[in-house]
């Protein structure tokens, strides 16, 4: 599971990075509705298994007159349902339809468990839509924004992190959901994915958990820039100083430029990494995030896990040494944890990593 999470964090970073550089904020009238997420797509699933969760009753409908509703209530004969993709159709219990929706009986959100058989199970709380394309299932979950925020905090930060660091992460995650680029720019047919191309999303944390408390304590708060919520960027470990968009080879235009700031935690707690790239080609270049991602796809994601590194020639290979994880733009998650452990509040953390912004309440 840890290996999968690490792969997710690296695999789709470049699109996340480039699209956010293009637009850091936008008009928000359309964001009052529940955000929708494509889930489990990294597995390219041909089958998905659906079950009720937490004693729920699931109502499954195709919307087609000649295809009856299916009810899952946890009883032996109504405990689970397997969906499989056949070209552009989704088959469930030998009933074929273009689209299946899963809700509570009254059409409201509902907790359910969705699994890629033999690989991964996750619980979601929302409305599920299943479609198929080229023999692959697409699962889209529409969920309450605050449920999504708590789920992202639980996925993006360790549960042992100080509560003020978790609160900072909650505000950053919510800011991205509110101000993130439109579906037509980032995705087609849904708002966000569940990988770090957008933000990592997993099952909602338990009520009373630290992640849930952080989301509730900051409910409705976002990072504002020029009066509008900012689609905030963040990375795992900055290596001692965060970076502006220009520092990593991108022109911010009128978007928030992400001012570079010193990170005391990373400076006093360096984490080194080392790799060897067997190539006669040009040296990998720090300070250019699109190039780093392109080269990492070619050489392997562990070859260039961060944007701050040096490369030296050793025969027919490049030896690369670095001490950052990720692009280093915006909030440093390790640094936020360090600041909070030292007594800083979440507003102090956000003020430090996002200069010239403010924390705003947003509906």
HELIX and SHEET records of a PDB file:
HELIX    1   1 UNK A    2  UNK A   11  1                                  10    
HELIX    2   2 UNK A   13  UNK A   22  1                                  10    
HELIX    3   3 UNK A   29  UNK A   32  5                                   4    
HELIX    4   4 UNK A   41  UNK A   43  5                                   3    
HELIX    5   5 UNK A   76  UNK A   78  5                                   3    
HELIX    6   6 UNK A  145  UNK A  156  1                                  12    
HELIX    7   7 UNK A  163  UNK A  179  1                                  17    
HELIX    8   8 UNK A  183  UNK A  186  1                                   4    
HELIX    9   9 UNK A  210  UNK A  217  1                                   8    
HELIX   10  10 UNK A  246  UNK A  248  5                                   3    
HELIX   11  11 UNK A  264  UNK A  268  1                                   5    
HELIX   12  12 UNK A  289  UNK A  299  1                                  11    
HELIX   13  13 UNK A  333  UNK A  341  1                                   9    
HELIX   14  14 UNK A  346  UNK A  353  1                                   8    
SHEET    1   A 7 UNK A  70  UNK A  72  0                                        
SHEET    2   A 7 UNK A  58  UNK A  61 -1                                        
SHEET    3   A 7 UNK A 100  UNK A 103 -1                                        
SHEET    4   A 7 UNK A 120  UNK A 133 -1                                        
SHEET    5   A 7 UNK A 136  UNK A 143 -1                                        
SHEET    6   A 7 UNK A  35  UNK A  39 -1                                        
SHEET    7   A 7 UNK A 192  UNK A 193  1                                        
SHEET    1   B 9 UNK A  70  UNK A  72  0                                        
SHEET    2   B 9 UNK A  58  UNK A  61 -1                                        
SHEET    3   B 9 UNK A 100  UNK A 103 -1                                        
SHEET    4   B 9 UNK A 120  UNK A 133 -1                                        
SHEET    5   B 9 UNK A 110  UNK A 116 -1                                        
SHEET    6   B 9 UNK A  47  UNK A  52 -1                                        
SHEET    7   B 9 UNK A  80  UNK A  86 -1                                        
SHEET    8   B 9 UNK A  89  UNK A  92 -1                                        
SHEET    9   B 9 UNK A  95  UNK A  97 -1                                        
SHEET    1   C 3 UNK A 228  UNK A 229  0                                        
SHEET    2   C 3 UNK A 221  UNK A 225 -1                                        
SHEET    3   C 3 UNK A 358  UNK A 361 -1                                        
SHEET    1   D 2 UNK A 234  UNK A 235  0                                        
SHEET    2   D 2 UNK A 331  UNK A 332  1                                        
SHEET    1   E 3 UNK A 273  UNK A 277  0                                        
SHEET    2   E 3 UNK A 317  UNK A 322 -1                                        
SHEET    3   E 3 UNK A 309  UNK A 314 -1                                        
END                                                                             
